Amino acid sequence: MHVLKNADRSLGLSMSVPGGASVRQPSPLRVTFWDGHPDREPVSCERGYDTLRNTDVAGEWLGTGRVEAPEGAVVELTDRWIVAEDTLRLRREVRVHGDAPGGFTSVAALRLVDARPWPQMEWFAPGMIYGNFDHMRDNSFGAGNYYEPGDYTVWIREDRMPAPLLAARLPEGATLAVLGSAPDGRTTAAEGQSFSREPMVGDEFRFGSIVAEERSEGTTLGYAMPGSEGTLSYGPKGGGEHGASAEQQWRHRFNPLTNGFTQRYEVTFRFDRATDTNELITRSWRWAWEVLDPRPNPQDIETMRTTMVEVLAENFIENDDRAGVRFVTQARPLGRPEHPDSKVVLGFTGYALGCAEMMLVEAARDPGSERSQRLVRNAEKAIAAFLRRPVDPPLDEGFMLGSGEPVASTWPTGRVLTSEQPIYLRSFTDDMKSLLRAYEREQRAGRERAEWLDWVRAFGDWLLTQEQPGGGFPRSWHALTGELFSASTTGTYNAVPFYAQLYRVTGHEPYRSAAVRAGEFAWASDDHAHGHGRFIGGTIDNPDVVDKEAATIALEAYLALHALTGEAVWLDRARIAGDVAETWMYIWDVPMPEDADGDELDWKRGVPTVGIQLIATGHSLNDAYMAWDVESYARLARETGDEHYLDVARILLHNTKAMVGTPGDHRGTRGPGWQQEHYCFTLPRGLGRHREWLPWVTVAHLRGINDLIDLDPALYAELARR
């Protein structure tokens, strides 16, 4: 680190790493003041240190200085910079002397030397930004629709982020990352459970923001305390493709200008190199993992397994020749009547055949018992109800249990399905795989289920006719007609594990060829290539944007191709998909507000948030979807020899179940085995949009358990051990 001498005799700093990025900051003391008047904008003050010197500790520099508030208080900053081989860590203390109205925010930021305009660099913020503007939803953090050259600001509250991390890659490969390396995250119910964009001042605000700013004089990366966000800020999530109700408006948060008030926080900058976006993501995330050190939150997995199967059985409904697990119900004690009818749908959120598969797996553990017979009977009836649905072409994704009317997964219950509604590739491939797994287990048990395989093959043969040049597959078709709805090929990866599995069962070469072509297409297609870190279009109730489920299904797909072909290239691609997928997972604990009503909190106070994941770019809801990826990460660990993936598997096995009801603690739910669909760890902290259970929640947990048992029973016993 080097000292910069400014014209006013104050001191700045600079640092460069051989072969890596260089940074400089002539004005490291930056404080934003707000005088408390609602109609006045905050004022930013920047200056250099009064003193900056080496200490007696190797690699440590001590910088001090004072910044005067417009209303008379003085903010004193003491910075301890610790220089290591590839990191620069700041431990900052900010103390207020005197009193003044309003409040302040302090910022620690470094200017990236040789930075290019934002669109010419690659960016990574977990759960937020993966590469650049392409496939970013308008009005999401880091999107291009509000970019202005030389005037672009991205401040993101750290509680929105799986890790408070932002990394940038210059075109020649040098990278700079910033990490809130000791996040606290505390806030109040009034602040944390409100979407207010009015400025707020609080001494309890201990959450920060990750900062990136492009100005005419350069681009800076840094960290702010407390965590304002802008120039974009999110409101409540809307429905469907609307994402969060974002506005081009700041949400300012300040600490008070009260005599003796003190901020303390830590931020670390890392200098590195990366060959491309995927390496930027992997190397930055692994570093954040090592620093934040996420830990498992042990659960009684075996008890949860049995109680979650009972949740499926409890929600099984039979009506004439129609049967299945209801699509939605309250996860909390019932406060309103059930819907008089329920739809049953394939895949995604409904997992009608996944429910049947999980019941069959559980029944096989205790064959002959009354419980086992009941589960088998329910599963067989649910499967039989779908075998009567057309799939060549498919015309719907399910049916109403009461009326028998056709339905689609994203179409609200009770509305008449029309040909204007899409039905999705993912819905079918999700549950065709469920039925194929059930078929294989039945075959191993000596039970012939030819009609199951015939139905799956009918869909698979029809889907081959929909393949587009180069190996891509469409996203969706019109309900009731089967005609093409969306030709977007971003979801092509969905077809890969389906065809790989179908080939394994049948040995039919066209299925194998389709799987390989689709895998190559997903990796190398120009506009949405996984090879460039763009995993897009997994959640069908969101538009074609970067999301978590795209990466998780791609991980499954590339592992399937590795098993199918034995080629190492597919394992390399699986590793990259796995690396990207895990960046959606929280690796730090976001505390719930101490003054919030504990009974009303959906995510209970004191429960670690590590292991729960964001869902998609453009909003900040979380769920436990990756519970089903336990086996994929265990397989990655075994086949790559990288024990990190086993750590991920262990956390996904246990921590995703932190809010599943147990016999001794229902955790706010209806009882053992229940869990609501999603939560929010930012605004509104500890709450969800609704308190409902959907079948996918339970199927994801049970698939993670059962797939790991199928892979390696001894490893399952080891990972499940408390």
C-alpha positions in Angstrom: 0.0 0.0 0.0 1.2 3.5 -0.8 0.4 6.9 0.6 -1.0 9.6 -1.7 -0.4 13.2 -0.8 -3.3 15.5 -1.7 -3.0 19.2 -2.6 -4.7 20.1 0.7 -2.1 18.1 2.6 -4.6 15.3 3.5 -3.6 11.8 2.7 -5.0 9.0 0.5 -3.9 5.5 -0.4 -3.3 3.3 -3.4 -2.4 -0.3 -4.0 -1.6 -2.6 -6.9 -1.0 -6.3 -7.2 1.4 -7.6 -9.8 -0.7 -9.0 -12.7 -3.9 -7.9 -11.0 -6.0 -4.8 -10.4 -4.8 -1.4 -9.1 -6.9 0.9 -6.8 -6.5 4.4 -5.5 -8.5 6.6 -3.2 -7.4 10.1 -2.5 -10.4 10.7 -0.3 -11.0 7.6 1.9 -13.1 9.5 4.4 -16.6 9.7 2.9 -19.6 10.6 5.0 -23.1 11.4 3.8 -25.2 13.7 6.0 -28.9 14.3 6.1 -30.2 17.2 8.2 -33.6 15.6 9.0 -35.7 17.7 6.7 -37.9 15.5 4.5 -37.6 17.9 1.5 -33.8 18.1 1.6 -31.4 15.7 -0.1 -28.5 14.2 1.8 -25.1 15.9 1.3 -21.9 13.9 0.7 -18.5 15.0 2.2 -15.2 13.5 1.1 -11.7 14.1 2.3 -8.3 12.5 2.9 -6.8 11.4 6.2 -5.2 13.7 8.6 -2.7 11.0 9.4 -1.8 7.7 7.7 1.1 5.6 9.0 2.4 2.1 9.5 1.8 0.6 12.9 4.0 -1.9 14.8 1.9 -4.7 13.4 3.2 -6.1 10.1 1.1 -5.1 7.1 -1.1 -2.7 9.2 -1.7 1.0 8.4 -3.6 3.4 10.6 -5.5 6.3 9.1 -7.4 8.9 11.1 -9.4 12.0 10.2 -12.5 14.0 11.0 -15.5 15.1 8.9 -17.7 18.0 10.0 -21.5 17.7 9.7 -23.2 20.8 8.2 -25.2 21.2 11.5 -22.1 21.2 13.8 -21.4 17.6 14.9 -18.1 16.0 14.0 -17.6 12.5 12.8 -14.2 11.0 13.7 -13.0 8.0 11.6 -10.3 5.6 12.6 -9.3 3.1 9.9 -7.0 0.1 10.3 -6.0 -1.3 6.9 -4.4 -4.7 6.9 -2.5 -5.6 3.8 -2.1 -9.3 2.9 -0.9 -11.0 -0.3 -4.1 -10.5 -2.3 -6.4 -8.7 0.1 -6.8 -5.3 1.7 -9.0 -5.4 4.9 -10.4 -2.3 6.5 -11.6 -2.3 10.2 -13.3 1.0 10.7 -14.5 2.8 13.7 -16.7 5.9 13.3 -17.4 8.0 16.4 -19.8 11.0 16.6 -18.8 14.1 18.7 -21.6 16.5 19.5 -25.2 16.4 18.5 -27.0 17.4 15.3 -30.4 16.7 13.7 -30.7 14.0 11.1 -28.1 11.3 10.6 -25.2 10.0 8.6 -23.9 7.1 6.5 -20.2 6.3 6.1 -18.7 4.8 3.0 -15.5 2.8 2.5 -14.7 2.6 -1.3 -11.8 2.2 -3.6 -11.5 3.5 -7.2 -10.6 0.8 -9.7 -7.8 2.1 -11.9 -8.2 1.4 -15.6 -11.9 0.6 -15.1 -13.9 0.6 -18.3 -17.6 1.7 -18.6 -19.9 -0.8 -16.8 -21.1 -2.6 -20.0 -17.5 -3.4 -21.0 -16.7 -5.2 -17.7 -18.2 -8.4 -16.2 -19.9 -8.2 -12.8 -20.9 -10.6 -10.1 -23.2 -10.0 -7.1 -24.7 -13.3 -5.7 -28.4 -13.6 -6.5 -28.3 -10.2 -8.3 -25.8 -9.8 -11.1 -24.2 -12.5 -13.3 -22.1 -10.9 -16.1 -23.8 -7.9 -17.4 -27.1 -6.4 -18.7 -28.2 -9.4 -20.8 -31.2 -11.3 -19.4 -31.5 -8.9 -16.5 -35.1 -7.8 -15.8 -35.6 -4.1 -16.3 -35.5 -2.2 -13.0 -33.5 -4.8 -11.2 -30.2 -4.1 -9.5 -27.5 -3.9 -12.2 -29.9 -3.8 -15.1 -29.2 -1.7 -18.2 -32.5 0.2 -18.6 -31.4 2.9 -16.2 -27.7 2.9 -17.1 -26.2 6.3 -18.0 -22.5 6.4 -19.0 -20.6 8.1 -16.2 -23.6 8.3 -13.9 -24.6 4.8 -12.7 -25.1 3.9 -9.1 -25.8 0.4 -7.6 -26.2 0.2 -3.9 -27.6 -3.1 -2.6 -28.6 -3.8 1.0 -26.6 -6.7 2.3 -29.7 -8.5 3.7 -30.8 -9.0 0.1 -27.7 -10.9 -0.7 -26.6 -14.5 -0.1 -23.2 -12.9 0.8 -22.5 -9.2 0.9 -20.2 -9.5 -2.1 -19.6 -7.6 -5.4 -16.8 -8.4 -7.9 -15.8 -6.8 -11.1 -13.6 -8.1 -14.0 -11.7 -5.9 -16.3 -11.5 -7.0 -20.0 -7.9 -8.1 -19.6 -8.8 -10.4 -16.7 -7.8 -8.5 -13.5 -10.6 -8.5 -10.9 -11.5 -6.6 -7.7 -14.0 -7.9 -5.2 -15.5 -6.2 -2.1 -17.0 -8.2 0.8 -18.7 -7.1 4.0 -16.5 -9.6 5.8 -18.1 -9.4 9.3 -21.8 -8.6 8.6 -24.0 -7.8 11.5 -27.3 -7.2 9.7 -29.4 -6.0 12.7 -32.4 -3.7 12.2 -35.8 -2.9 13.7 -39.3 -4.1 12.8 -40.3 -0.5 11.8 -37.4 -0.4 9.3 -37.0 -4.0 8.3 -40.7 -4.9 7.8 -41.6 -1.7 5.9 -41.1 -0.9 2.2 -41.0 2.9 3.1 -38.7 5.0 0.9 -38.8 7.8 3.4 -35.4 8.5 5.0 -35.0 6.7 8.4 -32.5 7.3 11.2 -31.8 4.6 13.8 -29.0 3.6 16.2 -30.1 0.0 15.8 -29.4 0.0 12.0 -26.3 -2.3 11.7 -26.8 -3.6 8.2 -24.6 -2.4 5.3 -24.8 -2.0 1.6 -22.5 -3.1 -1.2 -21.6 -0.1 -3.4 -20.6 0.2 -7.0 -20.6 3.6 -8.8 -19.5 4.7 -12.3 -18.7 8.4 -12.5 -16.9 10.4 -15.1 -13.7 10.3 -13.0 -13.8 6.5 -12.5 -15.6 3.5 -11.0 -15.5 2.7 -7.3 -16.4 -0.4 -5.3 -17.1 -0.3 -1.6 -19.4 -0.7 1.4 -21.7 1.7 3.2 -23.0 1.7 6.8 -25.9 1.7 7.4 -27.3 0.2 4.2 -29.1 2.7 2.0 -30.0 1.5 -1.5 -30.3 3.3 -4.8 -30.6 4.7 -7.2 -33.0 1.8 -7.7 -34.9 0.4 -4.8 -37.3 -2.6 -4.6 -40.9 -2.6 -3.3 -43.1 -5.6 -2.7 -43.0 -8.4 -5.3 -45.7 -8.3 -7.9 -47.2 -11.3 -9.6 -45.8 -13.2 -12.6 -43.4 -11.4 -14.7 -43.6 -8.1 -12.8 -41.0 -9.0 -10.2 -40.5 -6.4 -7.4 -42.2 -3.1 -7.7 -38.9 -1.2 -8.2 -38.6 2.5 -8.5 -35.8 4.9 -9.5 -35.8 6.3 -6.0 -33.3 6.1 -3.0 -34.2 4.3 0.2 -31.9 6.2 2.6 -31.0 4.8 6.0 -28.8 6.7 8.5 -27.3 6.3 12.0 -27.9 9.2 14.4 -25.7 12.2 14.9 -25.7 11.7 18.6 -22.7 12.3 20.8 -20.9 9.1 21.5 -22.6 7.0 18.9 -20.1 4.6 17.3 -20.1 2.5 14.1 -17.8 -0.4 13.8 -17.6 -2.6 10.7 -15.2 -4.5 8.5 -14.9 -4.6 4.7 -12.3 -6.6 2.7 -11.1 -6.0 -0.9 -9.6 -8.8 -2.9 -7.3 -8.6 -5.9 -7.3 -11.5 -8.3 -7.6 -12.6 -11.9 -10.2 -14.6 -13.8 -10.3 -15.9 -17.4 -14.1 -15.4 -17.8 -17.3 -14.7 -15.9 -17.6 -18.2 -14.6 -14.2 -18.1 -13.0 -15.0 -14.6 -11.6 -18.0 -16.1 -9.9 -16.3 -19.3 -8.6 -13.2 -17.6 -7.3 -15.0 -14.7 -5.7 -17.6 -16.9 -4.1 -15.1 -19.5 -2.7 -13.3 -16.6 -1.1 -16.4 -15.3 0.5 -17.3 -18.8 1.7 -13.9 -19.1 3.4 -14.2 -15.7 5.1 -17.9 -16.1 6.2 -17.5 -19.8 7.2 -21.1 -21.0 7.0 -22.0 -23.8 9.3 -24.6 -26.6 9.3 -27.7 -26.3 11.5 -28.3 -29.9 12.4 -31.9 -31.3 12.1 -33.4 -34.7 12.8 -33.5 -35.8 9.2 -35.1 -39.3 9.7 -37.9 -37.9 11.7 -38.5 -35.2 9.2 -38.5 -37.7 6.4 -41.4 -39.7 7.9 -43.4 -36.6 8.9 -43.1 -35.0 5.5 -44.4 -38.1 3.8 -47.4 -37.8 6.1 -48.0 -34.3 4.9 -48.3 -35.6 1.4 -50.7 -38.3 2.5 -52.8 -35.8 4.5 -53.2 -33.7 1.4 -54.1 -36.6 -0.9 -57.6 -36.2 -2.4 -59.6 -38.8 -4.5 -62.6 -37.9 -6.5 -64.0 -40.6 -8.9 -61.1 -41.5 -11.2 -59.2 -38.3 -10.3 -56.6 -38.3 -7.5 -53.6 -36.4 -6.3 -52.1 -34.2 -3.7 -53.8 -30.8 -3.4 -51.9 -27.9 -5.0 -52.0 -25.4 -2.2 -53.1 -25.1 1.4 -52.2 -23.1 4.5 -48.9 -24.0 6.1 -49.9 -22.4 9.4 -52.9 -23.5 11.5 -55.9 -23.1 9.3 -57.4 -19.6 9.7 -59.6 -19.8 6.6 -61.5 -22.6 4.8 -59.8 -24.7 2.2 -60.6 -23.9 -1.5 -63.6 -26.0 -2.4 -61.7 -27.6 -5.3 -58.0 -28.1 -6.0 -55.9 -28.4 -9.1 -53.2 -31.1 -9.5 -50.4 -30.2 -11.8 -47.2 -31.6 -13.2 -43.7 -30.5 -12.1 -42.5 -27.1 -11.0 -44.7 -26.1 -8.0 -47.2 -29.0 -8.3 -45.1 -32.1 -8.7 -48.1 -34.4 -8.9 -46.0 -37.3 -10.0 -43.1 -36.4 -7.7 -45.6 -36.7 -4.8 -46.5 -40.2 -6.0 -42.8 -41.1 -6.4 -42.0 -40.0 -2.8 -45.0 -42.0 -1.4 -43.8 -45.1 -3.3 -40.2 -44.7 -2.0 -41.5 -44.4 1.6 -43.8 -47.4 1.1 -40.9 -49.6 0.0 -39.2 -49.1 3.4 -41.9 -51.0 5.2 -43.6 -53.2 2.6 -46.8 -54.9 3.8 -47.7 -52.5 6.5 -51.0 -50.8 6.5 -49.2 -47.4 6.0 -47.3 -48.8 3.1 -50.3 -50.2 1.4 -52.1 -46.8 1.8 -49.2 -44.9 0.3 -48.9 -47.3 -2.7 -52.7 -47.1 -3.3 -52.6 -43.3 -3.3 -49.5 -43.2 -5.5 -50.9 -45.6 -8.1 -54.2 -43.7 -8.3 -52.4 -40.4 -8.7 -50.3 -41.8 -11.5 -53.2 -43.5 -13.2 -55.1 -40.1 -13.3 -52.3 -38.6 -15.4 -51.8 -41.5 -17.7 -55.2 -40.5 -19.2 -53.9 -37.0 -20.0 -52.7 -36.4 -23.6 -49.0 -35.8 -24.1 -48.5 -36.2 -27.8 -49.0 -33.2 -28.0 -49.7 -32.2 -24.4 -52.7 -30.0 -24.0 -52.6 -29.1 -20.3 -50.5 -29.5 -17.2 -53.1 -31.1 -15.0 -56.7 -31.0 -13.9 -59.2 -29.9 -11.2 -59.8 -32.7 -8.7 -63.4 -31.8 -8.4 -64.6 -30.9 -11.9 -61.9 -32.6 -13.9 -61.4 -29.4 -16.0 -57.9 -29.0 -17.5 -55.5 -26.5 -15.9 -52.0 -25.1 -16.2 -49.5 -24.6 -13.4 -49.3 -20.8 -13.6 -53.0 -20.3 -14.2 -55.0 -19.3 -11.1 -57.2 -22.0 -9.6 -60.9 -21.5 -10.6 -60.2 -19.8 -13.9 -61.2 -21.5 -17.1 -58.1 -22.6 -19.1 -57.9 -21.1 -22.6 -55.5 -21.5 -25.5 -53.9 -18.2 -24.6 -52.3 -19.8 -21.6 -48.9 -21.4 -22.0 -47.9 -24.9 -20.8 -44.2 -25.3 -20.1 -41.4 -27.7 -21.1 -40.2 -27.7 -17.5 -43.5 -28.8 -16.0 -43.4 -31.9 -18.1 -39.8 -32.8 -17.9 -39.8 -32.3 -14.1 -42.5 -35.0 -13.5 -41.6 -37.2 -16.4 -38.3 -37.7 -14.6 -40.3 -38.4 -11.4 -42.2 -41.2 -13.1 -39.1 -42.6 -14.7 -37.4 -42.9 -11.3 -40.5 -44.6 -9.9 -40.5 -46.9 -12.9 -36.9 -47.9 -12.4 -37.5 -48.6 -8.7 -40.5 -50.8 -9.6 -38.4 -52.6 -12.2 -35.8 -53.4 -9.6 -38.5 -54.7 -7.3 -39.8 -57.0 -10.0 -43.0 -55.1 -10.8 -43.7 -54.4 -14.4 -45.2 -50.9 -15.1 -45.1 -50.8 -18.9 -48.0 -48.3 -19.1 -45.9 -45.8 -17.1 -43.0 -46.0 -19.6 -45.3 -46.0 -22.6 -46.8 -42.7 -21.5 -43.4 -41.1 -20.8 -42.1 -42.3 -24.2 -45.2 -40.8 -26.0 -44.2 -37.4 -24.6 -40.5 -37.9 -25.3 -41.2 -38.9 -28.9 -43.4 -35.9 -29.5 -40.9 -33.6 -27.9 -38.3 -34.8 -30.4 -40.5 -33.3 -33.1 -40.2 -29.9 -31.4 -36.4 -29.8 -31.4 -35.0 -26.7 -33.0 -31.9 -26.3 -35.2 -28.8 -26.8 -33.2 -30.5 -28.8 -30.4 -32.6 -26.2 -28.6 -36.1 -26.8 -27.3 -39.0 -24.3 -27.0 -40.0 -22.9 -23.6 -43.7 -23.4 -23.9 -46.8 -24.3 -26.0 -50.4 -23.1 -26.1 -52.7 -25.0 -23.8 -55.5 -27.0 -25.4 -53.8 -26.9 -28.9 -50.2 -27.9 -28.3 -49.1 -25.3 -30.8 -45.9 -23.3 -30.2 -46.2 -20.5 -27.7 -42.7 -19.3 -26.9 -39.8 -20.4 -29.1 -37.3 -19.1 -26.5 -34.6 -21.8 -26.0 -33.2 -20.6 -22.7 -34.8 -23.6 -20.9 -33.3 -26.2 -23.2 -31.3 -27.7 -20.3 -34.6 -29.1 -19.0 -34.7 -31.7 -21.7 -31.2 -33.0 -21.0 -31.7 -35.1 -17.8 -35.1 -36.2 -19.1 -33.6 -37.7 -22.3 -30.6 -39.0 -20.5 -32.8 -40.8 -18.1 -35.1 -42.1 -20.9 -32.1 -43.4 -22.8 -30.9 -45.2 -19.7 -34.2 -47.0 -19.3 -34.9 -47.8 -23.0 -31.5 -47.8 -24.7 -33.1 -45.9 -27.6 -30.3 -44.0 -29.4 -32.4 -40.9 -30.5 -32.9 -40.1 -26.8 -29.2 -40.2 -26.1 -28.4 -38.0 -29.2 -31.1 -35.5 -28.2 -29.6 -35.2 -24.6 -26.1 -34.5 -26.0 -27.3 -32.0 -28.6 -29.4 -30.2 -26.0 -26.4 -30.1 -23.6 -24.1 -28.6 -26.2 -26.7 -26.1 -27.1 -27.2 -25.0 -23.5 -23.5 -24.6 -22.9 -22.6 -22.7 -26.1 -25.7 -20.9 -27.5 -24.7 -17.3 -28.2 -27.4 -15.3 -26.3 -27.8 -17.4 -23.1 -24.8 -19.6 -22.9 -24.0 -21.4 -19.6 -20.4 -21.1 -20.8 -20.7 -17.3 -20.1 -22.3 -17.6 -16.7 -25.8 -17.0 -18.0 -28.2 -19.6 -16.4 -31.6 -18.4 -17.4 -35.3 -19.2 -17.4 -35.7 -21.9 -14.7 -38.7 -20.5 -12.8 -41.6 -20.4 -15.2 -43.6 -17.9 -13.2 -40.8 -15.4 -13.9 -39.7 -14.2 -17.4 -36.6 -15.4 -19.1 -34.2 -13.9 -16.5 -31.2 -15.2 -14.6 -32.4 -17.4 -11.8 -31.3 -20.1 -9.4 -33.3 -23.1 -10.7 -31.7 -22.7 -14.2 -28.3 -23.4 -12.6 -29.6 -26.3 -10.4 -31.2 -28.1 -13.3 -28.2 -27.4 -15.5 -26.1 -29.1 -12.7 -28.4 -32.1 -12.9 -28.2 -32.1 -16.7 -24.4 -32.0 -17.0 -24.0 -34.6 -14.3 -26.4 -36.8 -16.3 -24.3 -36.3 -19.5 -21.1 -37.1 -17.7 -22.7 -40.4 -16.5 -24.1 -41.0 -20.0 -20.9 -40.3 -22.0 -18.0 -40.6 -19.5 -16.5 -37.5 -21.0 -14.7 -35.2 -18.6 -16.0 -32.1 -20.3 -19.4 -32.7 -18.9 -18.0 -32.9 -15.4 -16.2 -29.6 -15.8 -19.5 -28.0 -17.0 -21.4 -29.6 -14.0 -18.9 -28.1 -11.7 -19.4 -24.7 -13.1 -23.2 -25.0 -12.9 -22.8 -26.2 -9.3 -20.5 -23.3 -8.5 -23.1 -20.8 -9.9 -26.1 -22.5 -8.2 -24.6 -22.4 -4.8 -24.1 -18.6 -5.0 -27.9 -18.2 -4.5 -27.5 -19.7 -1.0 -27.2 -17.5 2.0 -23.8 -18.1 3.7 -24.4 -15.7 6.6 -27.1 -15.3 9.2 -29.5 -12.4 8.8 -31.0 -11.7 12.3 -34.7 -11.1 12.6 -35.7 -7.8 14.3 -35.6 -8.1 18.1 -38.7 -5.9 18.5 -40.8 -7.8 15.9 -43.9 -9.8 17.0 -42.4 -13.3 17.3 -45.8 -15.0 16.6 -46.1 -13.1 13.4 -42.6 -13.8 12.1 -42.6 -16.6 9.5 -38.9 -17.0 9.9 -38.4 -17.3 13.6 -35.9 -15.2 15.6 -32.6 -17.0 16.4 -32.9 -19.5 13.5 -29.9 -19.4 11.2 -30.6 -18.3 7.7 -27.6 -20.1 6.2 -28.6 -22.5 3.5 -31.8 -20.8 2.3 -31.7 -19.3 -1.2 -32.8 -16.4 -3.3 -35.1 -17.5 -6.2 -34.5 -15.1 -9.1 -33.0 -11.8 -10.1 -35.5 -8.9 -9.8 -36.9 -9.7 -6.4 -35.7 -10.8 -3.0 -37.8 -13.8 -1.9 -36.1 -16.9 -0.5 -37.0 -20.6 -0.4 -35.5 -24.0 0.3 -35.7 -25.3 -3.3 -32.1 -26.5 -3.4 -32.9 -29.2 -0.7 -33.2 -31.5 -3.7 -29.7 -30.8 -4.9 -28.0 -32.6 -2.0 -27.3 -35.6 -4.2 -25.9 -33.5 -7.0 -23.3 -31.8 -4.7 -22.5 -35.1 -3.1 -21.9 -36.6 -6.5 -19.8 -33.5 -7.5 -17.6 -34.1 -4.4 -17.1 -37.7 -5.2 -16.3 -37.2 -8.8 -14.1 -34.1 -8.5 -12.5 -34.9 -5.2 -13.4 -31.4 -4.0 -14.6 -31.6 -0.4 -16.2 -28.2 -0.6 -19.1 -29.7 -2.4 -19.7 -32.1 0.5 -19.9 -29.0 2.8 -22.6 -27.6 0.5 -24.5 -30.9 0.4 -24.5 -31.1 4.3 -25.8 -27.5 4.6 -28.5 -28.2 2.0 -29.5 -31.4 3.7 -29.9 -29.8 7.2 -30.3 -26.0 7.0 -33.1 -26.0 4.4 -35.2 -27.8 7.0 -34.7 -25.2 9.8 -38.3 -24.1 9.6 -39.9 -27.5 9.0 -42.2 -28.4 11.9 -41.1 -31.1 14.3 -43.0 -33.2 16.8 -41.6 -31.0 19.6 -41.7 -27.6 17.9 -44.1 -26.9 15.1 -42.1 -23.7 14.3 -45.3 -21.8 13.6 -46.7 -24.3 11.1 -49.7 -26.7 11.3 -47.5 -29.5 12.6 -44.6 -31.9 12.0 -43.4 -32.0 8.4 -45.0 -28.7 7.4 -43.2 -25.7 5.9 -44.4 -22.6 4.1 -43.2 -22.0 0.6 -41.0 -18.9 1.0 -39.7 -16.2 3.2 -37.9 -12.8 3.0 -34.7 -11.9 4.8 -34.8 -8.3 3.6 -37.9 -6.1 3.3 -40.2 -7.3 4.9 -37.7 -9.2 7.0 -38.9 -12.5 8.4 -42.2 -12.5 6.5 -43.4 -14.1 3.2 -45.9 -12.9 0.6 -48.2 -15.7 1.8 -48.1 -18.5 4.4 -49.0 -21.4 2.1 -47.6 -24.8 1.4 -47.3 -26.2 -2.1 -46.3 -29.8 -2.9 -42.9 -28.9 -4.4 -41.8 -27.9 -0.9 -42.1 -31.4 0.5 -41.0 -33.1 -2.7 -37.7 -31.1 -2.8 -36.8 -32.2 0.7 -37.7 -35.8 0.1 -35.9 -36.0 -3.2 -32.7 -34.7 -1.6 -32.9 -37.4 1.0 -33.9 -40.3 -1.2 -31.6 -39.4 -4.1 -28.6 -39.3 -1.7 -29.7 -42.7 -0.2 -29.8 -44.1 -3.7 -26.3 -42.7 -4.5 -24.6 -43.8 -1.3 -26.5 -45.0 1.8 -23.4 -44.8 4.0 -22.7 -41.2 2.9 -26.3 -40.3 3.7 -25.9 -41.8 7.2 -22.8 -39.7 7.6 -24.3 -36.4 6.4 -27.6 -36.9 8.2 -25.9 -37.5 11.5 -26.6 -34.7 14.0 
